[in-house]
Amino acid sequence: MIYLDANATEPLRPGARAATIAALDLLGNPASIHQAGRRARRLLETSRRTVAARFGAPVDSVVFTSGGTEANALAIRSLGAGRRLVIGGTEHDAVRAAAPTATILPVDRDGVADLEALDRVLAEAGPAMFCLMLANNETGTVQPITAAAALCRRHGALLHVDAVPAAGRMAIDLAALGADSLAISGHKLGGPKGAGALLLAVDRHLAPLIAGGGQERGRRGGTPALPAIAGLAASCEAPPSDMLALRQRLEREAVAFGAIVLGGPDRLSNTSCLALPGVRAETQVIALDLAGIAVSAGAACSSGKVARSHVLEAMGVGDLAAEAIRVSLPWNATAADVAAFQTAYAAMSRRLARRLDVPVDAGADGWTPGQAGPYRRHAPQ
C-alpha cells in the first residue's frame, strides 16, 4: 500500500515513536509529588516548552488536549462564550460542530475567506469571535490570517486559528499571525494519536470542557496522556515538510489525464484536491485503493461513506464537489510513490472515461493547476 492520505493522519516519525515508547515505561502520575511523579512532571513540562517554542507561544499558554477537535471546541466554547461567533465557510466539522449557530463567512472560488464580508460582519453590534483555518484540510488553501487578525483587532474581536492541517507543513508562529488562540493535533505532525494542544497568545484561564482534578492549571481535567504528549513534542522537533516539487509533478500528470486541481495557488505543499468530472469521488477512492494507493475523498461521514464536500460546495464548484479526491503527501513520500500514483490514476481515468464516453478535450481552455476556474469537464487524452 502506498499511503497518500497524510491529511487524515501522518505516518509516525521515528523520533516520535521513540519518545512515546520511552514515556510508556515512565512510572508516575505528573500530579504526584513523589520521585516517580516528579519525573513524569518534568517530561510533561519539557514537552510543553518544546511545543511552545515550535509555535511561538508563551509556555504557560500551552494547554494539552486529546487532539485538534477538543482544542478547537475548548477555544470556541470558552474564549467565545458570550460572543457572536463567525466561522469561515470551509472550516472543519470540528469547528462547525462547536459553533452550530455561527455566521458563515463566504469564500471565493479558491476557498479564500472574503475579508470584506468579514469587515462588515465584525462591524455589527456586540463582541465577536472569528474562527478561520490556517490551511484547509481538503484543498490545502492557505488563508490570509494576518489580514484577518488585523480586522479582528480593529473591531475588538477574537481570532481563533485551526492550524491542525497546517502544522508540520508550514512554519507557524502564533505571535506573528496575530491570533488569540491556535489549535494543533499531534498525529497530523507525525506524532501518535491522542494528544493535541490549544495555544493561547496570552496566558488566561479557560472554562474547562472537562472538569477534573485541576490538571493543566484548571483548564483541562484528567490525567495527561503523557506518552502521546511526549510523541507530540518529539514530532515538533522535525522541520516542516516541503513536498512542493513532488506535488507539482503529481498534479501535472493528473491534469494530463483529465483532472482539475481545486484550490488557489497558495496551498500546502503536500495537498492536491483533484476532481475528475463525471466520476464520483467514492468510485475513484475505491479504484485507487484496489490499485494499492490510499487517498481520500473531500469529506467522509462517520459511517465511512463518501459525502458531498461542504468545503467544495462553499467554493461554488458545482458537481465537482462530489467528484474530487484528496491526495496528501506524507512527510516520507518519495518520487516512486508519486510515480505509482500517476500510473494508477492514468489507468483509472482511461477506464472510467471509456465507460462514461466523455468527449476528449483536456486542456482546451488552457487551465493550469491552482487557477480559479472556469471549471470545465475534461477527459483523459
Summary of the structure (lengths in Angstrom):
residues: 381
radius of gyration: 21.4
end to end distance: 27.1
largest distance: 73.6
contacts: 1389
relative contact order: 0.16
helix: 39%
strand: 17%
